[in-house]
């Protein structure tokens, strides 16, 4: 149905620990988008959420572990695999 939002797309900050997600879009300004892309967080990339409880998220992307603050993680829209 046209115009229906995809319910599988959520912010990275809402992904549960252990989830494997695919980056769909980044909805931030130029600075946030550039920072994320420099870290390798680009649309189409698979990301594993290692830690998402208190404080920053820890994610694994292309074999590297990265720490991302909640504000930045909320700008990354992902699809749960």
N, C-alpha and C positions, 0 to 999 in steps of 0.2 A: 504494500500500500504506500503510495507516495506521501511524503511528509511525515511518516511515522519514524520516530527516533529509534536507533538501534540500541536496545536495552543491554547489549553486551559491552558497550563502550562506556568506560568509567574513567575517572582520573586515576593516575598512577598512585596517588596518595591513599586511595580507597582499596587498593589491591591487597589481598590477604598474603601473609608470609607463605612462601613456598610456591606461590602462583607463577606460572609462566604466561606472560602477556606479550602482545605485539603492539608496538607503537603505531597509532593511527594518525595522530595529528598533534601539533603543539599550538596552543591557543594563547601564547604570551606575546609580549612586545618584541621588538628587534633584539634587545639585549639578552632577554631570557632565552629566546630562540637560538641565538648565536651561542650562548654558553652551553645549552643542552646539546647542540649539534657538535660543538668542539669535544664534548664528552662521549660522542658516539650515539647519543639518543636521537635517532632520526626515524621518520616514518618507515615502517616495514621491518624494523629491527626487533628481534626477540629479546625480552628482558626477564630475568628471574628475580623475584622479590625475595631477598634473603631475610630482611628484618623490617617490620613495620609495626612497631608498638609505640614506644615513647621516643621522642626526638626525631632525628633525621632518618629517612629510609636508607637502607643499604640494599643496593641492587647489584646483580651480576650481569654484565653485558660483554659479549665476546671474550669471556674468560677473565675479565677484570671486575673487581668489586669497587663500587663507587658509593659515596655517601651523597645524598641529595636532600636538601631541606624540604620541609613540607610545602612551603609556598611554591617553590619551583616544581615539585612533583605534582602539585595540583594543576599545573598548566599542561601536563602531558596526558593526552587522552589515549587510553589503551583498550585493546580487545582481549578478553580472557580467552586463552586457547583451550 
